[in-house]
Amino acid sequence: LKEAYIKARGMGLSIDLDQFGYEINPEIRVHMDSCLEDTPDRWRFFRFSPEADYHAAIAVQGYAEEVWRFHVYRCVPFVRIDRINRTLHC
């Protein structure tokens, strides 16, 4: 989740990882230090497993949709690409 957020902000590790954190119970709540100049209500966070033993997280800014559809691909270079669809609920 932290990696998804810092990549979405486009600031990389210039964001101190101690400046924000998450509670997962089972919904995801983020806590942010005021020095980030950001607010949790601007973000939606998702966790999912596209396949067994694989985990992913996504950070989306500025949307309040109820249902999201992400396209996930399984890729074996030079062999095949399979699309795995996932629908996530906010």
PDB file with one MODEL, atoms N, CA, C and O in Angstrom:
MODEL        1
ATOM      1  N   LEU A   1       0.820  -1.198   0.000  1.00  0.00           N
ATOM      2  CA  LEU A   1       0.000   0.000   0.000  1.00  0.00           C
ATOM      3  C   LEU A   1       0.859   1.256   0.000  1.00  0.00           C
ATOM      4  O   LEU A   1       0.550   2.224  -0.694  1.00  0.00           O
ATOM      5  N   LYS A   2       1.923   1.240   0.766  1.00  0.00           N
ATOM      6  CA  LYS A   2       2.795   2.418   0.788  1.00  0.00           C
ATOM      7  C   LYS A   2       3.441   2.643  -0.572  1.00  0.00           C
ATOM      8  O   LYS A   2       3.531   3.780  -1.036  1.00  0.00           O
ATOM      9  N   GLU A   3       3.889   1.577  -1.208  1.00  0.00           N
ATOM     10  CA  GLU A   3       4.490   1.701  -2.530  1.00  0.00           C
ATOM     11  C   GLU A   3       3.478   2.240  -3.541  1.00  0.00           C
ATOM     12  O   GLU A   3       3.824   3.072  -4.380  1.00  0.00           O
ATOM     13  N   ALA A   4       2.239   1.774  -3.465  1.00  0.00           N
ATOM     14  CA  ALA A   4       1.202   2.259  -4.384  1.00  0.00           C
ATOM     15  C   ALA A   4       0.988   3.759  -4.203  1.00  0.00           C
ATOM     16  O   ALA A   4       0.857   4.489  -5.185  1.00  0.00           O
ATOM     17  N   TYR A   5       0.951   4.223  -2.956  1.00  0.00           N
ATOM     18  CA  TYR A   5       0.735   5.646  -2.685  1.00  0.00           C
ATOM     19  C   TYR A   5       1.900   6.501  -3.179  1.00  0.00           C
ATOM     20  O   TYR A   5       1.675   7.507  -3.852  1.00  0.00           O
ATOM     21  N   ILE A   6       3.148   6.120  -2.859  1.00  0.00           N
ATOM     22  CA  ILE A   6       4.260   6.973  -3.265  1.00  0.00           C
ATOM     23  C   ILE A   6       4.424   6.978  -4.780  1.00  0.00           C
ATOM     24  O   ILE A   6       4.852   7.984  -5.348  1.00  0.00           O
ATOM     25  N   LYS A   7       4.092   5.874  -5.444  1.00  0.00           N
ATOM     26  CA  LYS A   7       4.143   5.867  -6.912  1.00  0.00           C
ATOM     27  C   LYS A   7       3.029   6.732  -7.495  1.00  0.00           C
ATOM     28  O   LYS A   7       3.241   7.429  -8.488  1.00  0.00           O
ATOM     29  N   ALA A   8       1.845   6.691  -6.884  1.00  0.00           N
ATOM     30  CA  ALA A   8       0.734   7.521  -7.371  1.00  0.00           C
ATOM     31  C   ALA A   8       1.043   9.003  -7.203  1.00  0.00           C
ATOM     32  O   ALA A   8       0.656   9.815  -8.043  1.00  0.00           O
ATOM     33  N   ARG A   9       1.722   9.355  -6.146  1.00  0.00           N
ATOM     34  CA  ARG A   9       2.114  10.760  -5.934  1.00  0.00           C
ATOM     35  C   ARG A   9       3.228  11.179  -6.874  1.00  0.00           C
ATOM     36  O   ARG A   9       3.400  12.372  -7.123  1.00  0.00           O
ATOM     37  N   GLY A  10       3.995  10.222  -7.407  1.00  0.00           N
ATOM     38  CA  GLY A  10       5.085  10.539  -8.322  1.00  0.00           C
ATOM     39  C   GLY A  10       6.296  11.147  -7.650  1.00  0.00           C
ATOM     40  O   GLY A  10       7.089  11.835  -8.293  1.00  0.00           O
ATOM     41  N   MET A  11       6.446  10.896  -6.351  1.00  0.00           N
ATOM     42  CA  MET A  11       7.538  11.507  -5.609  1.00  0.00           C
ATOM     43  C   MET A  11       8.562  10.487  -5.114  1.00  0.00           C
ATOM     44  O   MET A  11       9.565  10.861  -4.505  1.00  0.00           O
ATOM     45  N   GLY A  12       8.320   9.237  -5.365  1.00  0.00           N
ATOM     46  CA  GLY A  12       9.260   8.205  -4.951  1.00  0.00           C
ATOM     47  C   GLY A  12       9.577   8.260  -3.470  1.00  0.00           C
ATOM     48  O   GLY A  12       8.746   8.661  -2.656  1.00  0.00           O
ATOM     49  N   LEU A  13      10.778   7.856  -3.136  1.00  0.00           N
ATOM     50  CA  LEU A  13      11.160   7.787  -1.719  1.00  0.00           C
ATOM     51  C   LEU A  13      11.530   9.140  -1.123  1.00  0.00           C
ATOM     52  O   LEU A  13      12.082   9.199  -0.024  1.00  0.00           O
ATOM     53  N   SER A  14      11.232  10.237  -1.839  1.00  0.00           N
ATOM     54  CA  SER A  14      11.360  11.549  -1.199  1.00  0.00           C
ATOM     55  C   SER A  14      10.265  11.712  -0.145  1.00  0.00           C
ATOM     56  O   SER A  14      10.355  12.586   0.717  1.00  0.00           O
ATOM     57  N   ILE A  15       9.232  10.871  -0.216  1.00  0.00           N
ATOM     58  CA  ILE A  15       8.215  10.815   0.834  1.00  0.00           C
ATOM     59  C   ILE A  15       8.724   9.854   1.897  1.00  0.00           C
ATOM     60  O   ILE A  15       8.994   8.687   1.614  1.00  0.00           O
ATOM     61  N   ASP A  16       8.852  10.346   3.107  1.00  0.00           N
ATOM     62  CA  ASP A  16       9.302   9.517   4.225  1.00  0.00           C
ATOM     63  C   ASP A  16       8.223   8.501   4.560  1.00  0.00           C
ATOM     64  O   ASP A  16       7.073   8.876   4.790  1.00  0.00           O
ATOM     65  N   LEU A  17       8.572   7.227   4.593  1.00  0.00           N
ATOM     66  CA  LEU A  17       7.593   6.168   4.842  1.00  0.00           C
ATOM     67  C   LEU A  17       6.980   6.236   6.240  1.00  0.00           C
ATOM     68  O   LEU A  17       5.950   5.613   6.496  1.00  0.00           O
ATOM     69  N   ASP A  18       7.605   6.986   7.142  1.00  0.00           N
ATOM     70  CA  ASP A  18       7.041   7.168   8.484  1.00  0.00           C
ATOM     71  C   ASP A  18       5.980   8.264   8.524  1.00  0.00           C
ATOM     72  O   ASP A  18       5.355   8.466   9.565  1.00  0.00           O
ATOM     73  N   GLN A  19       5.760   8.980   7.411  1.00  0.00           N
ATOM     74  CA  GLN A  19       4.811  10.090   7.389  1.00  0.00           C
ATOM     75  C   GLN A  19       3.379   9.643   7.120  1.00  0.00           C
ATOM     76  O   GLN A  19       2.463  10.465   7.152  1.00  0.00           O
ATOM     77  N   PHE A  20       3.174   8.364   6.858  1.00  0.00           N
ATOM     78  CA  PHE A  20       1.819   7.865   6.651  1.00  0.00           C
ATOM     79  C   PHE A  20       1.777   6.377   6.959  1.00  0.00           C
ATOM     80  O   PHE A  20       2.789   5.677   6.907  1.00  0.00           O
ATOM     81  N   GLY A  21       0.572   5.916   7.281  1.00  0.00           N
ATOM     82  CA  GLY A  21       0.395   4.502   7.604  1.00  0.00           C
ATOM     83  C   GLY A  21      -1.055   4.099   7.391  1.00  0.00           C
ATOM     84  O   GLY A  21      -1.911   4.938   7.112  1.00  0.00           O
ATOM     85  N   TYR A  22      -1.317   2.820   7.524  1.00  0.00           N
ATOM     86  CA  TYR A  22      -2.633   2.263   7.224  1.00  0.00           C
ATOM     87  C   TYR A  22      -3.170   1.444   8.382  1.00  0.00           C
ATOM     88  O   TYR A  22      -2.410   0.841   9.140  1.00  0.00           O
ATOM     89  N   GLU A  23      -4.493   1.431   8.509  1.00  0.00           N
ATOM     90  CA  GLU A  23      -5.221   0.495   9.368  1.00  0.00           C
ATOM     91  C   GLU A  23      -6.072  -0.341   8.434  1.00  0.00           C
ATOM     92  O   GLU A  23      -6.752   0.196   7.559  1.00  0.00           O
ATOM     93  N   ILE A  24      -6.039  -1.643   8.612  1.00  0.00           N
ATOM     94  CA  ILE A  24      -6.835  -2.533   7.770  1.00  0.00           C
ATOM     95  C   ILE A  24      -7.716  -3.367   8.688  1.00  0.00           C
ATOM     96  O   ILE A  24      -7.233  -4.206   9.448  1.00  0.00           O
ATOM     97  N   ASN A  25      -9.044  -3.114   8.597  1.00  0.00           N
ATOM     98  CA  ASN A  25      -9.946  -3.715   9.578  1.00  0.00           C
ATOM     99  C   ASN A  25     -11.356  -3.933   9.069  1.00  0.00           C
ATOM    100  O   ASN A  25     -12.203  -3.373   9.764  1.00  0.00           O
ATOM    101  N   PRO A  26     -11.790  -4.568   8.089  1.00  0.00           N
ATOM    102  CA  PRO A  26     -11.082  -4.999   6.887  1.00  0.00           C
ATOM    103  C   PRO A  26     -10.943  -3.868   5.871  1.00  0.00           C
ATOM    104  O   PRO A  26     -10.175  -4.004   4.919  1.00  0.00           O
ATOM    105  N   GLU A  27     -11.665  -2.746   6.044  1.00  0.00           N
ATOM    106  CA  GLU A  27     -11.485  -1.629   5.117  1.00  0.00           C
ATOM    107  C   GLU A  27     -10.132  -0.971   5.376  1.00  0.00           C
ATOM    108  O   GLU A  27      -9.549  -1.122   6.450  1.00  0.00           O
ATOM    109  N   ILE A  28      -9.652  -0.253   4.396  1.00  0.00           N
ATOM    110  CA  ILE A  28      -8.338   0.387   4.476  1.00  0.00           C
ATOM    111  C   ILE A  28      -8.522   1.849   4.851  1.00  0.00           C
ATOM    112  O   ILE A  28      -9.208   2.596   4.154  1.00  0.00           O
ATOM    113  N   ARG A  29      -7.905   2.253   5.958  1.00  0.00           N
ATOM    114  CA  ARG A  29      -7.898   3.657   6.370  1.00  0.00           C
ATOM    115  C   ARG A  29      -6.456   4.121   6.416  1.00  0.00           C
ATOM    116  O   ARG A  29      -5.586   3.424   6.938  1.00  0.00           O
ATOM    117  N   VAL A  30      -6.207   5.298   5.870  1.00  0.00           N
ATOM    118  CA  VAL A  30      -4.845   5.828   5.853  1.00  0.00           C
ATOM    119  C   VAL A  30      -4.757   7.013   6.807  1.00  0.00           C
ATOM    120  O   VAL A  30      -5.696   7.797   6.941  1.00  0.00           O
ATOM    121  N   HIS A  31      -3.617   7.123   7.462  1.00  0.00           N
ATOM    122  CA  HIS A  31      -3.313   8.255   8.336  1.00  0.00           C
ATOM    123  C   HIS A  31      -2.102   8.959   7.748  1.00  0.00           C
ATOM    124  O   HIS A  31      -1.095   8.323   7.436  1.00  0.00           O
ATOM    125  N   MET A  32      -2.205  10.286   7.598  1.00  0.00           N
ATOM    126  CA  MET A  32      -1.126  11.049   6.963  1.00  0.00           C
ATOM    127  C   MET A  32      -0.670  12.183   7.863  1.00  0.00           C
ATOM    128  O   MET A  32      -1.480  12.852   8.505  1.00  0.00           O
ATOM    129  N   ASP A  33       0.627  12.388   7.899  1.00  0.00           N
ATOM    130  CA  ASP A  33       1.218  13.522   8.594  1.00  0.00           C
ATOM    131  C   ASP A  33       0.893  14.789   7.801  1.00  0.00           C
ATOM    132  O   ASP A  33       0.860  14.752   6.571  1.00  0.00           O
ATOM    133  N   SER A  34       0.657  15.890   8.476  1.00  0.00           N
ATOM    134  CA  SER A  34       0.293  17.140   7.788  1.00  0.00           C
ATOM    135  C   SER A  34       1.406  17.645   6.869  1.00  0.00           C
ATOM    136  O   SER A  34       1.130  18.413   5.947  1.00  0.00           O
ATOM    137  N   CYS A  35       2.655  17.233   7.096  1.00  0.00           N
ATOM    138  CA  CYS A  35       3.752  17.702   6.234  1.00  0.00           C
ATOM    139  C   CYS A  35       3.659  17.115   4.820  1.00  0.00           C
ATOM    140  O   CYS A  35       4.353  17.586   3.919  1.00  0.00           O
ATOM    141  N   LEU A  36       2.811  16.094   4.608  1.00  0.00           N
ATOM    142  CA  LEU A  36       2.622  15.542   3.265  1.00  0.00           C
ATOM    143  C   LEU A  36       1.799  16.462   2.373  1.00  0.00           C
ATOM    144  O   LEU A  36       1.794  16.303   1.153  1.00  0.00           O
ATOM    145  N   GLU A  37       1.106  17.419   2.972  1.00  0.00           N
ATOM    146  CA  GLU A  37       0.218  18.324   2.234  1.00  0.00           C
ATOM    147  C   GLU A  37      -0.771  17.523   1.385  1.00  0.00           C
ATOM    148  O   GLU A  37      -0.960  17.795   0.199  1.00  0.00           O
ATOM    149  N   ASP A  38      -1.390  16.537   2.017  1.00  0.00           N
ATOM    150  CA  ASP A  38      -2.352  15.658   1.364  1.00  0.00           C
ATOM    151  C   ASP A  38      -3.374  15.238   2.414  1.00  0.00           C
ATOM    152  O   ASP A  38      -3.125  15.350   3.614  1.00  0.00           O
ATOM    153  N   THR A  39      -4.515  14.759   1.958  1.00  0.00           N
ATOM    154  CA  THR A  39      -5.535  14.296   2.887  1.00  0.00           C
ATOM    155  C   THR A  39      -6.042  12.915   2.460  1.00  0.00           C
ATOM    156  O   THR A  39      -6.155  12.643   1.265  1.00  0.00           O
ATOM    157  N   PRO A  40      -6.345  12.048   3.421  1.00  0.00           N
ATOM    158  CA  PRO A  40      -6.795  10.698   3.100  1.00  0.00           C
ATOM    159  C   PRO A  40      -8.079  10.644   2.280  1.00  0.00           C
ATOM    160  O   PRO A  40      -8.273   9.700   1.514  1.00  0.00           O
ATOM    161  N   ASP A  41      -8.962  11.636   2.422  1.00  0.00           N
ATOM    162  CA  ASP A  41     -10.237  11.589   1.702  1.00  0.00           C
ATOM    163  C   ASP A  41     -10.075  11.781   0.189  1.00  0.00           C
ATOM    164  O   ASP A  41     -11.042  11.614  -0.554  1.00  0.00           O
ATOM    165  N   ARG A  42      -8.889  12.123  -0.271  1.00  0.00           N
ATOM    166  CA  ARG A  42      -8.624  12.264  -1.713  1.00  0.00           C
ATOM    167  C   ARG A  42      -8.264  10.936  -2.361  1.00  0.00           C
ATOM    168  O   ARG A  42      -8.098  10.881  -3.580  1.00  0.00           O
ATOM    169  N   TRP A  43      -8.139   9.863  -1.583  1.00  0.00           N
ATOM    170  CA  TRP A  43      -7.590   8.609  -2.082  1.00  0.00           C
ATOM    171  C   TRP A  43      -8.509   7.426  -1.822  1.00  0.00           C
ATOM    172  O   TRP A  43      -9.271   7.406  -0.855  1.00  0.00           O
ATOM    173  N   ARG A  44      -8.419   6.440  -2.710  1.00  0.00           N
ATOM    174  CA  ARG A  44      -9.033   5.126  -2.534  1.00  0.00           C
ATOM    175  C   ARG A  44      -7.899   4.114  -2.675  1.00  0.00           C
ATOM    176  O   ARG A  44      -7.065   4.225  -3.574  1.00  0.00           O
ATOM    177  N   PHE A  45      -7.875   3.147  -1.799  1.00  0.00           N
ATOM    178  CA  PHE A  45      -6.840   2.119  -1.804  1.00  0.00           C
ATOM    179  C   PHE A  45      -7.484   0.753  -1.949  1.00  0.00           C
ATOM    180  O   PHE A  45      -8.529   0.479  -1.359  1.00  0.00           O
ATOM    181  N   PHE A  46      -6.858  -0.088  -2.729  1.00  0.00           N
ATOM    182  CA  PHE A  46      -7.356  -1.440  -2.966  1.00  0.00           C
ATOM    183  C   PHE A  46      -6.220  -2.438  -2.782  1.00  0.00           C
ATOM    184  O   PHE A  46      -5.076  -2.177  -3.154  1.00  0.00           O
ATOM    185  N   ARG A  47      -6.558  -3.580  -2.202  1.00  0.00           N
ATOM    186  CA  ARG A  47      -5.637  -4.721  -2.130  1.00  0.00           C
ATOM    187  C   ARG A  47      -6.350  -5.895  -2.767  1.00  0.00           C
ATOM    188  O   ARG A  47      -7.557  -6.063  -2.591  1.00  0.00           O
ATOM    189  N   PHE A  48      -5.622  -6.698  -3.497  1.00  0.00           N
ATOM    190  CA  PHE A  48      -6.225  -7.885  -4.086  1.00  0.00           C
ATOM    191  C   PHE A  48      -5.133  -8.888  -4.458  1.00  0.00           C
ATOM    192  O   PHE A  48      -3.947  -8.559  -4.491  1.00  0.00           O
ATOM    193  N   SER A  49      -5.555 -10.089  -4.731  1.00  0.00           N
ATOM    194  CA  SER A  49      -4.654 -11.153  -5.171  1.00  0.00           C
ATOM    195  C   SER A  49      -5.073 -11.569  -6.570  1.00  0.00           C
ATOM    196  O   SER A  49      -6.089 -12.247  -6.727  1.00  0.00           O
ATOM    197  N   PRO A  50      -4.321 -11.183  -7.586  1.00  0.00           N
ATOM    198  CA  PRO A  50      -4.701 -11.560  -8.949  1.00  0.00           C
ATOM    199  C   PRO A  50      -4.652 -13.073  -9.156  1.00  0.00           C
ATOM    200  O   PRO A  50      -5.406 -13.621  -9.961  1.00  0.00           O
ATOM    201  N   GLU A  51      -3.768 -13.738  -8.430  1.00  0.00           N
ATOM    202  CA  GLU A  51      -3.656 -15.189  -8.455  1.00  0.00           C
ATOM    203  C   GLU A  51      -3.132 -15.639  -7.097  1.00  0.00           C
ATOM    204  O   GLU A  51      -2.655 -14.828  -6.303  1.00  0.00           O
ATOM    205  N   ALA A  52      -3.225 -16.927  -6.844  1.00  0.00           N
ATOM    206  CA  ALA A  52      -2.704 -17.458  -5.581  1.00  0.00           C
ATOM    207  C   ALA A  52      -1.229 -17.076  -5.435  1.00  0.00           C
ATOM    208  O   ALA A  52      -0.459 -17.146  -6.393  1.00  0.00           O
ATOM    209  N   ASP A  53      -0.857 -16.676  -4.237  1.00  0.00           N
ATOM    210  CA  ASP A  53       0.529 -16.321  -3.896  1.00  0.00           C
ATOM    211  C   ASP A  53       1.015 -15.010  -4.513  1.00  0.00           C
ATOM    212  O   ASP A  53       2.204 -14.704  -4.432  1.00  0.00           O
ATOM    213  N   TYR A  54       0.125 -14.229  -5.126  1.00  0.00           N
ATOM    214  CA  TYR A  54       0.488 -12.916  -5.659  1.00  0.00           C
ATOM    215  C   TYR A  54      -0.431 -11.885  -5.032  1.00  0.00           C
ATOM    216  O   TYR A  54      -1.641 -12.089  -4.934  1.00  0.00           O
ATOM    217  N   HIS A  55       0.160 -10.768  -4.605  1.00  0.00           N
ATOM    218  CA  HIS A  55      -0.617  -9.716  -3.956  1.00  0.00           C
ATOM    219  C   HIS A  55      -0.313  -8.382  -4.626  1.00  0.00           C
ATOM    220  O   HIS A  55       0.805  -8.144  -5.083  1.00  0.00           O
ATOM    221  N   ALA A  56      -1.318  -7.521  -4.679  1.00  0.00           N
ATOM    222  CA  ALA A  56      -1.160  -6.222  -5.323  1.00  0.00           C
ATOM    223  C   ALA A  56      -1.915  -5.162  -4.531  1.00  0.00           C
ATOM    224  O   ALA A  56      -2.848  -5.470  -3.790  1.00  0.00           O
ATOM    225  N   ALA A  57      -1.499  -3.917  -4.698  1.00  0.00           N
ATOM    226  CA  ALA A  57      -2.176  -2.780  -4.084  1.00  0.00           C
ATOM    227  C   ALA A  57      -2.243  -1.657  -5.113  1.00  0.00           C
ATOM    228  O   ALA A  57      -1.330  -1.471  -5.918  1.00  0.00           O
ATOM    229  N   ILE A  58      -3.343  -0.915  -5.066  1.00  0.00           N
ATOM    230  CA  ILE A  58      -3.553   0.195  -5.989  1.00  0.00           C
ATOM    231  C   ILE A  58      -4.004   1.410  -5.190  1.00  0.00           C
ATOM    232  O   ILE A  58      -4.827   1.299  -4.282  1.00  0.00           O
ATOM    233  N   ALA A  59      -3.455   2.571  -5.538  1.00  0.00           N
ATOM    234  CA  ALA A  59      -3.877   3.848  -4.969  1.00  0.00           C
ATOM    235  C   ALA A  59      -4.473   4.678  -6.095  1.00  0.00           C
ATOM    236  O   ALA A  59      -3.833   4.882  -7.126  1.00  0.00           O
ATOM    237  N   VAL A  60      -5.707   5.160  -5.900  1.00  0.00           N
ATOM    238  CA  VAL A  60      -6.400   5.957  -6.916  1.00  0.00           C
ATOM    239  C   VAL A  60      -6.781   7.285  -6.278  1.00  0.00           C
ATOM    240  O   VAL A  60      -7.383   7.310  -5.204  1.00  0.00           O
ATOM    241  N   GLN A  61      -6.436   8.379  -6.929  1.00  0.00           N
ATOM    242  CA  GLN A  61      -6.724   9.706  -6.388  1.00  0.00           C
ATOM    243  C   GLN A  61      -7.997  10.277  -6.981  1.00  0.00           C
ATOM    244  O   GLN A  61      -8.214  10.220  -8.192  1.00  0.00           O
ATOM    245  N   GLY A  62      -8.843  10.831  -6.110  1.00  0.00           N
ATOM    246  CA  GLY A  62      -9.920  11.707  -6.523  1.00  0.00           C
ATOM    247  C   GLY A  62     -11.188  11.088  -7.051  1.00  0.00           C
ATOM    248  O   GLY A  62     -11.989  11.801  -7.656  1.00  0.00           O
ATOM    249  N   TYR A  63     -11.422   9.812  -6.862  1.00  0.00           N
ATOM    250  CA  TYR A  63     -12.637   9.188  -7.365  1.00  0.00           C
ATOM    251  C   TYR A  63     -13.384   8.504  -6.234  1.00  0.00           C
ATOM    252  O   TYR A  63     -12.777   7.977  -5.303  1.00  0.00           O
ATOM    253  N   ALA A  64     -14.705   8.517  -6.324  1.00  0.00           N
ATOM    254  CA  ALA A  64     -15.530   7.899  -5.291  1.00  0.00           C
ATOM    255  C   ALA A  64     -16.465   6.851  -5.881  1.00  0.00           C
ATOM    256  O   ALA A  64     -17.584   6.675  -5.400  1.00  0.00           O
ATOM    257  N   GLU A  65     -16.015   6.159  -6.913  1.00  0.00           N
ATOM    258  CA  GLU A  65     -16.844   5.132  -7.542  1.00  0.00           C
ATOM    259  C   GLU A  65     -17.107   3.990  -6.574  1.00  0.00           C
ATOM    260  O   GLU A  65     -16.316   3.742  -5.664  1.00  0.00           O
ATOM    261  N   GLU A  66     -18.210   3.304  -6.771  1.00  0.00           N
ATOM    262  CA  GLU A  66     -18.559   2.163  -5.930  1.00  0.00           C
ATOM    263  C   GLU A  66     -17.862   0.884  -6.386  1.00  0.00           C
ATOM    264  O   GLU A  66     -17.425   0.084  -5.558  1.00  0.00           O
ATOM    265  N   VAL A  67     -17.759   0.690  -7.692  1.00  0.00           N
ATOM    266  CA  VAL A  67     -17.181  -0.530  -8.248  1.00  0.00           C
ATOM    267  C   VAL A  67     -16.103  -0.156  -9.256  1.00  0.00           C
ATOM    268  O   VAL A  67     -16.283   0.759 -10.060  1.00  0.00           O
ATOM    269  N   TRP A  68     -14.989  -0.864  -9.208  1.00  0.00           N
ATOM    270  CA  TRP A  68     -13.871  -0.621 -10.106  1.00  0.00           C
ATOM    271  C   TRP A  68     -13.566  -1.901 -10.875  1.00  0.00           C
ATOM    272  O   TRP A  68     -13.665  -2.995 -10.320  1.00  0.00           O
ATOM    273  N   ARG A  69     -13.202  -1.777 -12.122  1.00  0.00           N
ATOM    274  CA  ARG A  69     -12.743  -2.926 -12.898  1.00  0.00           C
ATOM    275  C   ARG A  69     -11.311  -2.635 -13.344  1.00  0.00           C
ATOM    276  O   ARG A  69     -11.047  -1.662 -14.051  1.00  0.00           O
ATOM    277  N   PHE A  70     -10.412  -3.486 -12.922  1.00  0.00           N
ATOM    278  CA  PHE A  70      -9.015  -3.389 -13.290  1.00  0.00           C
ATOM    279  C   PHE A  70      -8.677  -4.529 -14.234  1.00  0.00           C
ATOM    280  O   PHE A  70      -9.195  -5.637 -14.098  1.00  0.00           O
ATOM    281  N   HIS A  71      -7.824  -4.254 -15.170  1.00  0.00           N
ATOM    282  CA  HIS A  71      -7.344  -5.295 -16.072  1.00  0.00           C
ATOM    283  C   HIS A  71      -5.948  -5.699 -15.620  1.00  0.00           C
ATOM    284  O   HIS A  71      -5.022  -4.889 -15.596  1.00  0.00           O
ATOM    285  N   VAL A  72      -5.826  -6.947 -15.270  1.00  0.00           N
ATOM    286  CA  VAL A  72      -4.567  -7.501 -14.807  1.00  0.00           C
ATOM    287  C   VAL A  72      -4.121  -8.526 -15.838  1.00  0.00           C
ATOM    288  O   VAL A  72      -4.929  -9.300 -16.351  1.00  0.00           O
ATOM    289  N   TYR A  73      -2.840  -8.525 -16.132  1.00  0.00           N
ATOM    290  CA  TYR A  73      -2.310  -9.436 -17.139  1.00  0.00           C
ATOM    291  C   TYR A  73      -1.257 -10.360 -16.537  1.00  0.00           C
ATOM    292  O   TYR A  73      -0.400  -9.927 -15.767  1.00  0.00           O
ATOM    293  N   ARG A  74      -1.333 -11.613 -16.892  1.00  0.00           N
ATOM    294  CA  ARG A  74      -0.300 -12.585 -16.566  1.00  0.00           C
ATOM    295  C   ARG A  74       0.573 -12.679 -17.816  1.00  0.00           C
ATOM    296  O   ARG A  74       0.078 -12.993 -18.899  1.00  0.00           O
ATOM    297  N   CYS A  75       1.852 -12.410 -17.670  1.00  0.00           N
ATOM    298  CA  CYS A  75       2.734 -12.356 -18.840  1.00  0.00           C
ATOM    299  C   CYS A  75       3.936 -13.272 -18.636  1.00  0.00           C
ATOM    300  O   CYS A  75       4.636 -13.189 -17.627  1.00  0.00           O
ATOM    301  N   VAL A  76       4.157 -14.135 -19.603  1.00  0.00           N
ATOM    302  CA  VAL A  76       5.372 -14.923 -19.688  1.00  0.00           C
ATOM    303  C   VAL A  76       6.071 -14.404 -20.942  1.00  0.00           C
ATOM    304  O   VAL A  76       5.632 -14.697 -22.055  1.00  0.00           O
ATOM    305  N   PRO A  77       7.144 -13.642 -20.783  1.00  0.00           N
ATOM    306  CA  PRO A  77       7.780 -12.997 -21.937  1.00  0.00           C
ATOM    307  C   PRO A  77       8.068 -13.976 -23.075  1.00  0.00           C
ATOM    308  O   PRO A  77       8.613 -15.061 -22.875  1.00  0.00           O
ATOM    309  N   PHE A  78       7.685 -13.551 -24.260  1.00  0.00           N
ATOM    310  CA  PHE A  78       7.890 -14.299 -25.500  1.00  0.00           C
ATOM    311  C   PHE A  78       7.095 -15.595 -25.576  1.00  0.00           C
ATOM    312  O   PHE A  78       7.290 -16.379 -26.504  1.00  0.00           O
ATOM    313  N   VAL A  79       6.199 -15.838 -24.612  1.00  0.00           N
ATOM    314  CA  VAL A  79       5.402 -17.062 -24.618  1.00  0.00           C
ATOM    315  C   VAL A  79       3.927 -16.740 -24.735  1.00  0.00           C
ATOM    316  O   VAL A  79       3.277 -17.147 -25.698  1.00  0.00           O
ATOM    317  N   ARG A  80       3.373 -15.993 -23.738  1.00  0.00           N
ATOM    318  CA  ARG A  80       1.950 -15.659 -23.795  1.00  0.00           C
ATOM    319  C   ARG A  80       1.606 -14.545 -22.812  1.00  0.00           C
ATOM    320  O   ARG A  80       2.341 -14.261 -21.866  1.00  0.00           O
ATOM    321  N   ILE A  81       0.456 -13.927 -23.077  1.00  0.00           N
ATOM    322  CA  ILE A  81      -0.114 -12.924 -22.184  1.00  0.00           C
ATOM    323  C   ILE A  81      -1.581 -13.287 -21.997  1.00  0.00           C
ATOM    324  O   ILE A  81      -2.314 -13.440 -22.974  1.00  0.00           O
ATOM    325  N   ASP A  82      -2.008 -13.425 -20.755  1.00  0.00           N
ATOM    326  CA  ASP A  82      -3.403 -13.718 -20.426  1.00  0.00           C
ATOM    327  C   ASP A  82      -3.973 -12.562 -19.627  1.00  0.00           C
ATOM    328  O   ASP A  82      -3.323 -12.059 -18.711  1.00  0.00           O
ATOM    329  N   ARG A  83      -5.172 -12.141 -19.963  1.00  0.00           N
ATOM    330  CA  ARG A  83      -5.835 -11.081 -19.201  1.00  0.00           C
ATOM    331  C   ARG A  83      -6.660 -11.710 -18.087  1.00  0.00           C
ATOM    332  O   ARG A  83      -7.415 -12.656 -18.313  1.00  0.00           O
ATOM    333  N   ILE A  84      -6.505 -11.173 -16.886  1.00  0.00           N
ATOM    334  CA  ILE A  84      -7.255 -11.609 -15.718  1.00  0.00           C
ATOM    335  C   ILE A  84      -8.067 -10.414 -15.261  1.00  0.00           C
ATOM    336  O   ILE A  84      -7.488  -9.428 -14.805  1.00  0.00           O
ATOM    337  N   ASN A  85      -9.381 -10.464 -15.365  1.00  0.00           N
ATOM    338  CA  ASN A  85     -10.228  -9.334 -14.947  1.00  0.00           C
ATOM    339  C   ASN A  85     -10.565  -9.453 -13.473  1.00  0.00           C
ATOM    340  O   ASN A  85     -10.801 -10.547 -12.961  1.00  0.00           O
ATOM    341  N   ARG A  86     -10.586  -8.316 -12.801  1.00  0.00           N
ATOM    342  CA  ARG A  86     -10.982  -8.265 -11.396  1.00  0.00           C
ATOM    343  C   ARG A  86     -11.919  -7.079 -11.208  1.00  0.00           C
ATOM    344  O   ARG A  86     -11.677  -6.001 -11.750  1.00  0.00           O
ATOM    345  N   THR A  87     -12.970  -7.271 -10.454  1.00  0.00           N
ATOM    346  CA  THR A  87     -13.864  -6.188 -10.063  1.00  0.00           C
ATOM    347  C   THR A  87     -13.681  -5.985  -8.573  1.00  0.00           C
ATOM    348  O   THR A  87     -13.812  -6.932  -7.797  1.00  0.00           O
ATOM    349  N   LEU A  88     -13.379  -4.755  -8.162  1.00  0.00           N
ATOM    350  CA  LEU A  88     -13.143  -4.444  -6.760  1.00  0.00           C
ATOM    351  C   LEU A  88     -14.224  -3.512  -6.276  1.00  0.00           C
ATOM    352  O   LEU A  88     -14.646  -2.608  -6.997  1.00  0.00           O
ATOM    353  N   HIS A  89     -14.671  -3.727  -5.061  1.00  0.00           N
ATOM    354  CA  HIS A  89     -15.691  -2.874  -4.459  1.00  0.00           C
ATOM    355  C   HIS A  89     -15.053  -1.955  -3.445  1.00  0.00           C
ATOM    356  O   HIS A  89     -14.243  -2.382  -2.623  1.00  0.00           O
ATOM    357  N   CYS A  90     -15.418  -0.703  -3.507  1.00  0.00           N
ATOM    358  CA  CYS A  90     -14.904   0.328  -2.640  1.00  0.00           C
ATOM    359  C   CYS A  90     -15.425   0.144  -1.229  1.00  0.00           C
ATOM    360  O   CYS A  90     -15.094   0.930  -0.341  1.00  0.00           O
TER     361      CYS A  90
ENDMDL
END
